[in-house]
Amino acid sequence: MTMKRCWEDDREVENLAMANCLMLLSRVGQTGSTRDRVFSCKTCNKEFKSFQALGGHRASHKRPKPSEGTIQSPPKPKTHECTVCGLEFAIGQALGGHMRRHRDGGIGNEKVA
């Protein structure tokens, strides 16, 4: 008794064999694992096990380094000065309210010493 092979079964086996061949060909030239790969910094030659770690490290080269031993004074707060009388205000809104006095011709049009 002989068994007849189905044409569809042959086609399925052929498709699986082709898929396996393509998978094997896609791996040509690759190493067995990616754990052996090392990523190195072009600036300082430091080595990292992952590309993400290298990326984080490379960002550190772009940040300015604070110089050691130098004490920086805190930035001077910006003041807003009245061009008419010379008074200074911490915020621009206060200066705007003050300037209304000069525009309305109210008290204080003279220069304060």
N, CA, C and O atoms as CSV, one atom per row, in Angstrom:
chain,resi,resn,atom,element,x,y,z
A,1,MET,N,N,0.831,-1.166,0.000
A,1,MET,CA,C,0.000,0.000,0.000
A,1,MET,C,C,0.887,1.245,0.000
A,1,MET,O,O,1.733,1.405,0.879
A,2,THR,N,N,0.706,2.075,-0.928
A,2,THR,CA,C,1.473,3.301,-1.025
A,2,THR,C,C,0.610,4.484,-0.644
A,2,THR,O,O,-0.588,4.544,-0.921
A,3,MET,N,N,1.293,5.440,0.018
A,3,MET,CA,C,0.559,6.648,0.417
A,3,MET,C,C,0.828,7.737,-0.606
A,3,MET,O,O,1.959,7.946,-1.046
A,4,LYS,N,N,-0.178,8.381,-0.948
A,4,LYS,CA,C,-0.075,9.480,-1.888
A,4,LYS,C,C,0.289,10.747,-1.110
A,4,LYS,O,O,-0.334,11.069,-0.098
A,5,ARG,N,N,1.288,11.444,-1.592
A,5,ARG,CA,C,1.669,12.697,-0.948
A,5,ARG,C,C,0.793,13.818,-1.475
A,5,ARG,O,O,0.529,13.918,-2.673
A,6,CYS,N,N,0.363,14.631,-0.580
A,6,CYS,CA,C,-0.497,15.751,-0.953
A,6,CYS,C,C,0.378,16.904,-1.426
A,6,CYS,O,O,1.410,17.202,-0.823
A,7,TRP,N,N,-0.032,17.532,-2.482
A,7,TRP,CA,C,0.723,18.652,-3.047
A,7,TRP,C,C,0.820,19.808,-2.058
A,7,TRP,O,O,1.851,20.478,-2.007
A,8,GLU,N,N,-0.233,20.062,-1.266
A,8,GLU,CA,C,-0.244,21.137,-0.274
A,8,GLU,C,C,0.763,20.859,0.838
A,8,GLU,O,O,1.395,21.796,1.327
A,9,ASP,N,N,0.934,19.601,1.255
A,9,ASP,CA,C,1.904,19.254,2.291
A,9,ASP,C,C,3.325,19.525,1.806
A,9,ASP,O,O,4.159,20.037,2.553
A,10,ASP,N,N,3.592,19.177,0.549
A,10,ASP,CA,C,4.911,19.450,-0.019
A,10,ASP,C,C,5.194,20.956,-0.043
A,10,ASP,O,O,6.305,21.399,0.249
A,11,ARG,N,N,4.192,21.708,-0.389
A,11,ARG,CA,C,4.350,23.170,-0.471
A,11,ARG,C,C,4.627,23.756,0.913
A,11,ARG,O,O,5.444,24.666,1.053
A,12,GLU,N,N,3.947,23.237,1.931
A,12,GLU,CA,C,4.139,23.724,3.300
A,12,GLU,C,C,5.545,23.395,3.802
A,12,GLU,O,O,6.184,24.231,4.441
A,13,VAL,N,N,6.025,22.196,3.522
A,13,VAL,CA,C,7.383,21.800,3.918
A,13,VAL,C,C,8.407,22.681,3.211
A,13,VAL,O,O,9.399,23.097,3.810
A,14,GLU,N,N,8.162,22.956,1.952
A,14,GLU,CA,C,9.080,23.803,1.188
A,14,GLU,C,C,9.103,25.224,1.741
A,14,GLU,O,O,10.171,25.830,1.828
A,15,ASN,N,N,7.957,25.763,2.112
A,15,ASN,CA,C,7.887,27.111,2.699
A,15,ASN,C,C,8.617,27.178,4.038
A,15,ASN,O,O,9.309,28.157,4.317
A,16,LEU,N,N,8.468,26.150,4.864
A,16,LEU,CA,C,9.179,26.126,6.148
A,16,LEU,C,C,10.690,26.040,5.948
A,16,LEU,O,O,11.455,26.702,6.651
A,17,ALA,N,N,11.117,25.217,4.984
A,17,ALA,CA,C,12.543,25.106,4.702
A,17,ALA,C,C,13.100,26.430,4.205
A,17,ALA,O,O,14.206,26.817,4.580
A,18,MET,N,N,12.343,27.129,3.362
A,18,MET,CA,C,12.781,28.423,2.848
A,18,MET,C,C,12.876,29.446,3.970
A,18,MET,O,O,13.823,30.232,4.012
A,19,ALA,N,N,11.906,29.446,4.876
A,19,ALA,CA,C,11.917,30.368,6.007
A,19,ALA,C,C,13.131,30.114,6.897
A,19,ALA,O,O,13.777,31.059,7.352
A,20,ASN,N,N,13.443,28.844,7.147
A,20,ASN,CA,C,14.620,28.510,7.960
A,20,ASN,C,C,15.904,28.967,7.287
A,20,ASN,O,O,16.805,29.482,7.950
A,21,CYS,N,N,15.994,28.782,5.978
A,21,CYS,CA,C,17.187,29.231,5.250
A,21,CYS,C,C,17.352,30.743,5.336
A,21,CYS,O,O,18.457,31.246,5.539
A,22,LEU,N,N,16.247,31.459,5.179
A,22,LEU,CA,C,16.309,32.919,5.257
A,22,LEU,C,C,16.716,33.390,6.649
A,22,LEU,O,O,17.467,34.356,6.782
A,23,MET,N,N,16.227,32.715,7.684
A,23,MET,CA,C,16.609,33.068,9.059
A,23,MET,C,C,18.097,32.850,9.280
A,23,MET,O,O,18.763,33.682,9.895
A,24,LEU,N,N,18.622,31.736,8.782
A,24,LEU,CA,C,20.049,31.454,8.933
A,24,LEU,C,C,20.889,32.458,8.158
A,24,LEU,O,O,21.920,32.913,8.654
A,25,LEU,N,N,20.465,32.809,6.953
A,25,LEU,CA,C,21.214,33.778,6.150
A,25,LEU,C,C,21.210,35.166,6.782
A,25,LEU,O,O,22.173,35.918,6.628
A,26,SER,N,N,20.148,35.509,7.484
A,26,SER,CA,C,20.089,36.832,8.113
A,26,SER,C,C,21.077,36.957,9.267
A,26,SER,O,O,21.406,38.068,9.683
A,27,ARG,N,N,21.551,35.831,9.785
A,27,ARG,CA,C,22.488,35.848,10.916
A,27,ARG,C,C,23.944,35.732,10.499
A,27,ARG,O,O,24.824,35.681,11.358
A,28,VAL,N,N,24.218,35.688,9.213
A,28,VAL,CA,C,25.591,35.548,8.733
A,28,VAL,C,C,26.401,36.770,9.177
A,28,VAL,O,O,25.975,37.907,8.979
A,29,GLY,N,N,27.540,36.534,9.763
A,29,GLY,CA,C,28.422,37.619,10.191
A,29,GLY,C,C,28.154,38.130,11.587
A,29,GLY,O,O,28.902,38.969,12.087
A,30,GLN,N,N,27.106,37.646,12.231
A,30,GLN,CA,C,26.820,38.081,13.591
A,30,GLN,C,C,27.492,37.151,14.580
A,30,GLN,O,O,27.664,35.959,14.322
A,31,THR,N,N,27.868,37.716,15.717
A,31,THR,CA,C,28.459,36.886,16.764
A,31,THR,C,C,27.351,36.144,17.483
A,31,THR,O,O,26.170,36.436,17.296
A,32,GLY,N,N,27.730,35.202,18.287
A,32,GLY,CA,C,26.766,34.375,18.994
A,32,GLY,C,C,25.875,35.151,19.942
A,32,GLY,O,O,24.698,34.820,20.087
A,33,SER,N,N,26.406,36.175,20.593
A,33,SER,CA,C,25.584,36.959,21.511
A,33,SER,C,C,26.010,38.414,21.456
A,33,SER,O,O,27.138,38.729,21.077
A,34,THR,N,N,25.106,39.289,21.832
A,34,THR,CA,C,25.413,40.723,21.841
A,34,THR,C,C,26.106,41.126,23.134
A,34,THR,O,O,26.540,42.271,23.261
A,35,ARG,N,N,26.221,40.217,24.095
A,35,ARG,CA,C,26.883,40.545,25.365
A,35,ARG,C,C,28.375,40.766,25.184
A,35,ARG,O,O,29.012,41.441,25.992
A,36,ASP,N,N,28.936,40.193,24.114
A,36,ASP,CA,C,30.365,40.352,23.867
A,36,ASP,C,C,30.685,41.710,23.250
A,36,ASP,O,O,31.851,42.100,23.201
A,37,ARG,N,N,29.683,42.430,22.785
A,37,ARG,CA,C,29.902,43.694,22.098
A,37,ARG,C,C,30.217,44.793,23.097
A,37,ARG,O,O,29.618,44.857,24.171
A,38,VAL,N,N,31.146,45.647,22.745
A,38,VAL,CA,C,31.556,46.743,23.609
A,38,VAL,C,C,31.372,48.044,22.838
A,38,VAL,O,O,31.748,48.140,21.670
A,39,PHE,N,N,30.790,49.046,23.499
A,39,PHE,CA,C,30.589,50.360,22.906
A,39,PHE,C,C,31.555,51.318,23.581
A,39,PHE,O,O,31.569,51.419,24.808
A,40,SER,N,N,32.365,52.026,22.797
A,40,SER,CA,C,33.359,52.911,23.401
A,40,SER,C,C,33.106,54.360,23.020
A,40,SER,O,O,32.637,54.669,21.925
A,41,CYS,N,N,33.429,55.232,23.956
A,41,CYS,CA,C,33.252,56.671,23.780
A,41,CYS,C,C,34.356,57.206,22.880
A,41,CYS,O,O,35.532,56.913,23.100
A,42,LYS,N,N,33.992,57.981,21.876
A,42,LYS,CA,C,34.982,58.537,20.948
A,42,LYS,C,C,35.795,59.651,21.581
A,42,LYS,O,O,36.881,59.975,21.100
A,43,THR,N,N,35.285,60.243,22.657
A,43,THR,CA,C,35.978,61.350,23.304
A,43,THR,C,C,37.033,60.879,24.298
A,43,THR,O,O,38.165,61.364,24.285
A,44,CYS,N,N,36.655,59.916,25.175
A,44,CYS,CA,C,37.579,59.501,26.237
A,44,CYS,C,C,37.926,58.013,26.189
A,44,CYS,O,O,38.661,57.529,27.051
A,45,ASN,N,N,37.417,57.284,25.207
A,45,ASN,CA,C,37.691,55.856,25.020
A,45,ASN,C,C,37.187,54.963,26.153
A,45,ASN,O,O,37.612,53.813,26.255
A,46,LYS,N,N,36.306,55.455,26.991
A,46,LYS,CA,C,35.724,54.631,28.050
A,46,LYS,C,C,34.757,53.643,27.403
A,46,LYS,O,O,34.048,54.000,26.461
A,47,GLU,N,N,34.720,52.393,27.902
A,47,GLU,CA,C,33.914,51.346,27.279
A,47,GLU,C,C,32.666,51.042,28.094
A,47,GLU,O,O,32.675,51.099,29.324
A,48,PHE,N,N,31.583,50.714,27.371
A,48,PHE,CA,C,30.297,50.424,27.987
A,48,PHE,C,C,29.701,49.166,27.380
A,48,PHE,O,O,29.989,48.828,26.232
A,49,LYS,N,N,28.864,48.468,28.155
A,49,LYS,CA,C,28.271,47.208,27.706
A,49,LYS,C,C,27.021,47.423,26.861
A,49,LYS,O,O,26.601,46.517,26.141
A,50,SER,N,N,26.417,48.617,26.940
A,50,SER,CA,C,25.211,48.868,26.147
A,50,SER,C,C,25.307,50.228,25.466
A,50,SER,O,O,26.008,51.132,25.922
A,51,PHE,N,N,24.585,50.338,24.368
A,51,PHE,CA,C,24.568,51.585,23.610
A,51,PHE,C,C,23.891,52.690,24.418
A,51,PHE,O,O,24.272,53.856,24.317
A,52,GLN,N,N,22.884,52.323,25.224
A,52,GLN,CA,C,22.178,53.305,26.042
A,52,GLN,C,C,23.113,53.900,27.084
A,52,GLN,O,O,23.079,55.106,27.328
A,53,ALA,N,N,23.949,53.069,27.702
A,53,ALA,CA,C,24.891,53.565,28.703
A,53,ALA,C,C,25.896,54.517,28.060
A,53,ALA,O,O,26.258,55.536,28.648
A,54,LEU,N,N,26.339,54.185,26.865
A,54,LEU,CA,C,27.259,55.067,26.141
A,54,LEU,C,C,26.593,56.399,25.846
A,54,LEU,O,O,27.222,57.449,25.978
A,55,GLY,N,N,25.327,56.368,25.449
A,55,GLY,CA,C,24.610,57.604,25.145
A,55,GLY,C,C,24.504,58.517,26.356
A,55,GLY,O,O,24.686,59.729,26.240
A,56,GLY,N,N,24.210,57.942,27.518
A,56,GLY,CA,C,24.144,58.732,28.742
A,56,GLY,C,C,25.490,59.325,29.108
A,56,GLY,O,O,25.573,60.461,29.576
A,57,HIS,N,N,26.541,58.552,28.892
A,57,HIS,CA,C,27.887,59.031,29.200
A,57,HIS,C,C,28.291,60.163,28.257
A,57,HIS,O,O,28.878,61.154,28.693
A,58,ARG,N,N,27.986,60.023,26.981
A,58,ARG,CA,C,28.387,61.038,26.000
A,58,ARG,C,C,27.727,62.374,26.287
A,58,ARG,O,O,28.293,63.425,25.989
A,59,ALA,N,N,26.523,62.339,26.869
A,59,ALA,CA,C,25.839,63.583,27.233
A,59,ALA,C,C,26.626,64.323,28.312
A,59,ALA,O,O,26.552,65.548,28.404
A,60,SER,N,N,27.377,63.583,29.126
A,60,SER,CA,C,28.143,64.233,30.188
A,60,SER,C,C,29.293,65.070,29.627
A,60,SER,O,O,29.760,65.998,30.287
A,61,HIS,N,N,29.744,64.758,28.439
A,61,HIS,CA,C,30.812,65.562,27.833
A,61,HIS,C,C,30.306,66.926,27.391
A,61,HIS,O,O,31.103,67.847,27.214
A,62,LYS,N,N,29.008,67.073,27.211
A,62,LYS,CA,C,28.438,68.332,26.742
A,62,LYS,C,C,28.152,69.306,27.874
A,62,LYS,O,O,28.051,70.511,27.642
A,63,ARG,N,N,28.018,68.794,29.109
A,63,ARG,CA,C,27.726,69.653,30.253
A,63,ARG,C,C,28.982,70.374,30.720
A,63,ARG,O,O,30.050,69.765,30.786
A,64,PRO,N,N,28.876,71.667,31.048
A,64,PRO,CA,C,30.051,72.371,31.579
A,64,PRO,C,C,30.371,71.884,32.981
A,64,PRO,O,O,29.474,71.696,33.804
A,65,LYS,N,N,31.641,71.682,33.245
A,65,LYS,CA,C,32.059,71.212,34.561
A,65,LYS,C,C,32.298,72.406,35.473
A,65,LYS,O,O,32.973,73.358,35.080
A,66,PRO,N,N,31.751,72.369,36.689
A,66,PRO,CA,C,32.016,73.478,37.613
A,66,PRO,C,C,33.479,73.435,38.037
A,66,PRO,O,O,34.002,72.384,38.408
A,67,SER,N,N,34.128,74.591,37.974
A,67,SER,CA,C,35.546,74.627,38.331
A,67,SER,C,C,35.698,74.490,39.838
A,67,SER,O,O,34.937,75.079,40.606
A,68,GLU,N,N,36.687,73.709,40.251
A,68,GLU,CA,C,36.894,73.439,41.666
A,68,GLU,C,C,37.555,74.636,42.341
A,68,GLU,O,O,38.424,75.286,41.759
A,69,GLY,N,N,37.139,74.920,43.568
A,69,GLY,CA,C,37.746,75.979,44.344
A,69,GLY,C,C,37.208,77.365,44.045
A,69,GLY,O,O,37.506,78.300,44.789
A,70,THR,N,N,36.449,77.531,43.014
A,70,THR,CA,C,35.911,78.838,42.673
A,70,THR,C,C,34.510,78.962,43.246
A,70,THR,O,O,33.629,78.154,42.950
A,71,ILE,N,N,34.317,79.973,44.061
A,71,ILE,CA,C,33.006,80.211,44.647
A,71,ILE,C,C,32.309,81.255,43.787
A,71,ILE,O,O,32.797,82.374,43.626
A,72,GLN,N,N,31.199,80.885,43.255
A,72,GLN,CA,C,30.463,81.813,42.414
A,72,GLN,C,C,29.435,82.540,43.265
A,72,GLN,O,O,28.723,81.931,44.064
A,73,SER,N,N,29.368,83.854,43.080
A,73,SER,CA,C,28.379,84.630,43.816
A,73,SER,C,C,27.013,84.411,43.186
A,73,SER,O,O,26.911,84.196,41.979
A,74,PRO,N,N,25.970,84.464,43.991
A,74,PRO,CA,C,24.633,84.276,43.422
A,74,PRO,C,C,24.320,85.412,42.449
A,74,PRO,O,O,24.782,86.538,42.635
A,75,PRO,N,N,23.544,85.120,41.424
A,75,PRO,CA,C,23.252,86.167,40.451
A,75,PRO,C,C,22.480,87.315,41.095
A,75,PRO,O,O,21.617,87.106,41.947
A,76,LYS,N,N,22.812,88.526,40.668
A,76,LYS,CA,C,22.168,89.716,41.202
A,76,LYS,C,C,20.717,89.740,40.717
A,76,LYS,O,O,20.461,89.570,39.525
A,77,PRO,N,N,19.769,89.948,41.631
A,77,PRO,CA,C,18.380,89.981,41.188
A,77,PRO,C,C,18.154,91.154,40.240
A,77,PRO,O,O,18.661,92.255,40.454
A,78,LYS,N,N,17.387,90.895,39.196
A,78,LYS,CA,C,17.131,91.925,38.205
A,78,LYS,C,C,16.202,92.970,38.802
A,78,LYS,O,O,15.193,92.641,39.426
A,79,THR,N,N,16.553,94.217,38.604
A,79,THR,CA,C,15.699,95.289,39.086
A,79,THR,C,C,15.178,96.080,37.898
A,79,THR,O,O,15.802,96.138,36.839
A,80,HIS,N,N,14.037,96.677,38.101
A,80,HIS,CA,C,13.392,97.483,37.072
A,80,HIS,C,C,13.415,98.932,37.550
A,80,HIS,O,O,12.843,99.262,38.589
A,81,GLU,N,N,14.080,99.787,36.785
A,81,GLU,CA,C,14.276,101.172,37.211
A,81,GLU,C,C,13.366,102.111,36.448
A,81,GLU,O,O,13.185,101.991,35.236
A,82,CYS,N,N,12.803,103.041,37.183
A,82,CYS,CA,C,11.964,104.072,36.587
A,82,CYS,C,C,12.862,105.060,35.853
A,82,CYS,O,O,13.819,105.580,36.427
A,83,THR,N,N,12.557,105.315,34.596
A,83,THR,CA,C,13.384,106.228,33.791
A,83,THR,C,C,13.130,107.684,34.144
A,83,THR,O,O,13.918,108.553,33.770
A,84,VAL,N,N,12.045,107.966,34.856
A,84,VAL,CA,C,11.714,109.346,35.215
A,84,VAL,C,C,12.368,109.740,36.533
A,84,VAL,O,O,13.059,110.756,36.603
A,85,CYS,N,N,12.154,108.944,37.577
A,85,CYS,CA,C,12.643,109.336,38.902
A,85,CYS,C,C,13.752,108.445,39.446
A,85,CYS,O,O,14.342,108.774,40.475
A,86,GLY,N,N,14.058,107.313,38.781
A,86,GLY,CA,C,15.169,106.469,39.206
A,86,GLY,C,C,14.851,105.445,40.276
A,86,GLY,O,O,15.751,104.730,40.715
A,87,LEU,N,N,13.600,105.346,40.715
A,87,LEU,CA,C,13.250,104.337,41.712
A,87,LEU,C,C,13.396,102.942,41.098
A,87,LEU,O,O,13.146,102.746,39.909
A,88,GLU,N,N,13.806,101.975,41.931
A,88,GLU,CA,C,13.971,100.606,41.458
A,88,GLU,C,C,12.905,99.711,42.060
A,88,GLU,O,O,12.499,99.881,43.209
A,89,PHE,N,N,12.455,98.741,41.247
A,89,PHE,CA,C,11.418,97.814,41.676
A,89,PHE,C,C,11.866,96.396,41.362
A,89,PHE,O,O,12.556,96.158,40.370
A,90,ALA,N,N,11.468,95.448,42.221
A,90,ALA,CA,C,11.866,94.048,42.050
A,90,ALA,C,C,11.139,93.410,40.869
A,90,ALA,O,O,11.703,92.554,40.187
A,91,ILE,N,N,9.911,93.811,40.625
A,91,ILE,CA,C,9.160,93.229,39.521
A,91,ILE,C,C,8.654,94.322,38.589
A,91,ILE,O,O,8.382,95.448,39.005
A,92,GLY,N,N,8.536,93.961,37.332
A,92,GLY,CA,C,8.115,94.918,36.319
A,92,GLY,C,C,6.698,95.411,36.520
A,92,GLY,O,O,6.378,96.539,36.145
A,93,GLN,N,N,5.843,94.588,37.106
A,93,GLN,CA,C,4.463,94.986,37.319
A,93,GLN,C,C,4.391,96.166,38.297
A,93,GLN,O,O,3.574,97.073,38.135
A,94,ALA,N,N,5.253,96.137,39.304
A,94,ALA,CA,C,5.278,97.246,40.269
A,94,ALA,C,C,5.758,98.520,39.594
A,94,ALA,O,O,5.242,99.601,39.877
A,95,LEU,N,N,6.734,98.408,38.711
A,95,LEU,CA,C,7.209,99.573,37.972
A,95,LEU,C,C,6.096,100.123,37.094
A,95,LEU,O,O,5.933,101.338,36.982
A,96,GLY,N,N,5.324,99.231,36.466
A,96,GLY,CA,C,4.215,99.679,35.625
A,96,GLY,C,C,3.192,100.477,36.421
A,96,GLY,O,O,2.698,101.503,35.953
A,97,GLY,N,N,2.876,100.010,37.614
A,97,GLY,CA,C,1.943,100.751,38.472
A,97,GLY,C,C,2.521,102.091,38.889
A,97,GLY,O,O,1.798,103.084,38.980
A,98,HIS,N,N,3.812,102.120,39.141
A,98,HIS,CA,C,4.479,103.366,39.522
A,98,HIS,C,C,4.471,104.363,38.363
A,98,HIS,O,O,4.272,105.559,38.574
A,99,MET,N,N,4.686,103.872,37.141
A,99,MET,CA,C,4.751,104.758,35.976
A,99,MET,C,C,3.414,105.462,35.732
A,99,MET,O,O,3.374,106.533,35.127
A,100,ARG,N,N,2.325,104.861,36.204
A,100,ARG,CA,C,1.010,105.493,36.059
A,100,ARG,C,C,0.989,106.847,36.767
A,100,ARG,O,O,0.319,107.780,36.325
A,101,ARG,N,N,1.722,106.939,37.857
A,101,ARG,CA,C,1.787,108.222,38.582
A,101,ARG,C,C,2.365,109.313,37.688
A,101,ARG,O,O,1.896,110.450,37.696
A,102,HIS,N,N,3.393,108.951,36.916
A,102,HIS,CA,C,4.034,109.947,36.048
A,102,HIS,C,C,3.132,110.297,34.862
A,102,HIS,O,O,3.072,111.461,34.466
A,103,ARG,N,N,2.443,109.334,34.298
A,103,ARG,CA,C,1.593,109.589,33.125
A,103,ARG,C,C,0.348,110.400,33.485
A,103,ARG,O,O,-0.082,111.266,32.723
A,104,ASP,N,N,-0.221,110.112,34.647
A,104,ASP,CA,C,-1.457,110.798,35.040
A,104,ASP,C,C,-1.202,112.195,35.537
A,104,ASP,O,O,-2.154,112.923,35.820
A,105,GLY,N,N,0.053,112.604,35.656
A,105,GLY,CA,C,0.380,113.939,36.137
A,105,GLY,C,C,0.158,114.084,37.627
A,105,GLY,O,O,-0.012,115.187,38.149
A,106,GLY,N,N,0.164,112.948,38.298
A,106,GLY,CA,C,-0.084,112.948,39.742
A,106,GLY,C,C,1.131,113.397,40.517
A,106,GLY,O,O,2.080,113.948,39.960
A,107,ILE,N,N,1.086,113.159,41.777
A,107,ILE,CA,C,2.172,113.533,42.679
A,107,ILE,C,C,3.401,112.698,42.329
A,107,ILE,O,O,3.284,111.522,41.983
A,108,GLY,N,N,4.549,113.300,42.419
A,108,GLY,CA,C,5.796,112.553,42.221
A,108,GLY,C,C,6.377,112.712,40.835
A,108,GLY,O,O,7.208,111.898,40.432
A,109,ASN,N,N,5.972,113.735,40.082
A,109,ASN,CA,C,6.574,113.946,38.773
A,109,ASN,C,C,7.988,114.484,38.883
A,109,ASN,O,O,8.764,114.424,37.929
A,110,GLU,N,N,8.313,115.008,40.046
A,110,GLU,CA,C,9.668,115.515,40.242
A,110,GLU,C,C,10.614,114.370,40.534
A,110,GLU,O,O,10.190,113.330,41.038
A,111,LYS,N,N,11.877,114.543,40.229
A,111,LYS,CA,C,12.890,113.503,40.420
A,111,LYS,C,C,13.193,113.356,41.900
A,111,LYS,O,O,13.427,114.348,42.591
A,112,VAL,N,N,13.189,112.138,42.385
A,112,VAL,CA,C,13.474,111.865,43.798
A,112,VAL,C,C,14.983,111.737,43.955
A,112,VAL,O,O,15.653,111.091,43.149
A,113,ALA,N,N,15.501,112.355,44.995
A,113,ALA,CA,C,16.943,112.320,45.200
A,113,ALA,C,C,17.379,111.117,45.979
A,113,ALA,O,O,18.571,110.946,46.235
